[in-house]
Amino acid sequence: MELSNYNYGISGQPTNEWDNFLCFGRKCKQRKAERHKVRMEKRKLKNDQQRAETEALRAETGLTKQLASPTPAPTPQMAPQMMMQQAPSSQVQKAGMGSPVMIVIGLLVVGGLVYQSMKKKGAAAPVQTA
């Protein structure tokens, strides 16, 4: 077995077969491009089919909602009133400091800790008289 003819003995494949495995040949590149093209066409068709199904479902639900609701669509003058009525009853969290009660409790806790630490420092340090 000649090592120069068999890809330096790494895999035991002859050099031309190794090149074919790596797809260096013209025919291999053409076959690979054709397979890729077929895969992309299948993917495109699948995506188009899913989009069509989604649009059909949207159209169907839109029609059923229009048929089910006897009230007309809100006009721009009615929109603020409708929005006020549709506001959720649950409490909405707002950005900011929080409730005043929690702020006061936090200040008392932090103030108490600072006061105690200052009191300990005063007791630990000996009083120097001149």
C-alpha positions in Angstrom: 0.0 0.0 0.0 1.5 3.3 -1.1 0.8 6.1 1.3 1.0 8.8 -1.4 -1.9 7.2 -3.3 -4.1 6.7 -0.3 -4.4 10.2 1.3 -1.3 9.7 3.5 -3.0 6.7 5.1 -5.4 8.8 7.2 -8.6 7.2 5.9 -7.5 4.6 3.5 -9.4 6.2 0.6 -7.6 6.8 -2.7 -7.0 10.5 -3.4 -9.6 10.9 -6.1 -12.3 9.4 -3.8 -11.3 11.7 -1.0 -11.6 14.7 -3.4 -15.1 13.4 -4.3 -16.0 13.2 -0.7 -14.9 16.8 -0.2 -16.9 17.7 -3.3 -14.1 19.3 -5.3 -15.3 18.0 -8.6 -17.4 19.8 -11.1 -20.1 17.1 -11.2 -20.3 17.0 -7.4 -20.8 20.7 -7.3 -23.5 20.6 -9.9 -25.4 17.8 -8.0 -25.0 19.6 -4.7 -26.4 22.8 -6.3 -29.3 20.9 -7.7 -30.1 19.3 -4.4 -29.9 22.7 -2.7 -32.2 24.2 -5.3 -34.8 21.4 -4.8 -34.6 21.8 -1.0 -35.1 25.6 -1.2 -38.1 25.2 -3.6 -39.7 22.7 -1.2 -39.2 25.1 1.7 -40.6 28.0 -0.3 -43.7 26.0 -1.3 -44.2 24.9 2.4 -43.9 28.5 3.6 -46.3 29.8 0.9 -48.8 27.1 1.9 -48.6 28.0 5.6 -49.0 31.7 4.8 -52.1 30.9 2.7 -53.6 28.8 5.5 -52.9 31.5 8.0 -54.5 34.2 5.8 -57.6 32.0 5.2 -57.9 31.5 8.9 -57.6 35.2 9.6 -60.2 36.0 6.9 -62.6 33.3 8.4 -62.2 34.6 12.0 -62.6 38.2 10.8 -65.9 37.3 9.0 -67.2 35.4 12.0 -66.4 38.3 14.3 -68.2 40.8 12.1 -71.2 38.5 11.8 -71.3 37.8 15.5 -71.1 41.4 16.7 -74.4 43.3 16.2 -72.9 46.6 17.2 -71.3 48.7 14.5 -67.6 49.4 14.5 -66.7 52.2 16.9 -66.3 55.7 15.4 -63.4 57.9 16.3 -65.7 59.8 18.7 -66.8 56.6 20.5 -63.2 55.2 20.7 -62.2 56.9 24.0 -65.4 55.8 25.7 -64.9 52.3 24.5 -61.4 52.2 25.7 -62.4 53.4 29.1 -65.0 50.7 29.4 -62.5 48.0 28.2 -59.8 48.9 30.7 -58.9 45.8 32.8 -60.1 45.7 36.4 -56.9 44.4 37.7 -54.3 46.8 39.1 -51.7 47.8 36.5 -48.1 48.1 37.8 -46.6 51.5 37.0 -43.0 52.5 36.8 -41.9 54.7 39.7 -40.9 54.6 43.4 -43.6 52.3 44.7 -46.1 52.7 47.5 -45.4 55.4 50.1 -45.9 53.0 52.9 -43.1 50.8 51.6 -40.8 53.8 51.2 -41.4 54.9 54.8 -40.7 51.4 56.1 -37.5 51.1 54.1 -36.3 54.5 55.4 -37.0 53.4 59.0 -35.1 50.2 58.6 -32.1 51.8 56.9 -32.2 54.7 59.4 -32.3 52.2 62.4 -29.3 50.2 61.0 -27.3 53.4 60.5 -28.2 54.6 64.0 -27.1 51.3 65.5 -23.8 51.2 63.7 -23.0 54.8 64.8 -24.0 53.9 68.3 -21.6 50.9 68.3 -18.8 52.9 66.9 -19.3 55.5 69.6 -19.2 52.8 72.4 -16.3 50.9 70.9 -14.0 53.9 70.6 -12.5 55.0 73.9 -13.2 58.6 74.9 -10.0 60.6 75.0 -9.9 63.4 77.4 -7.2 66.1 77.1 
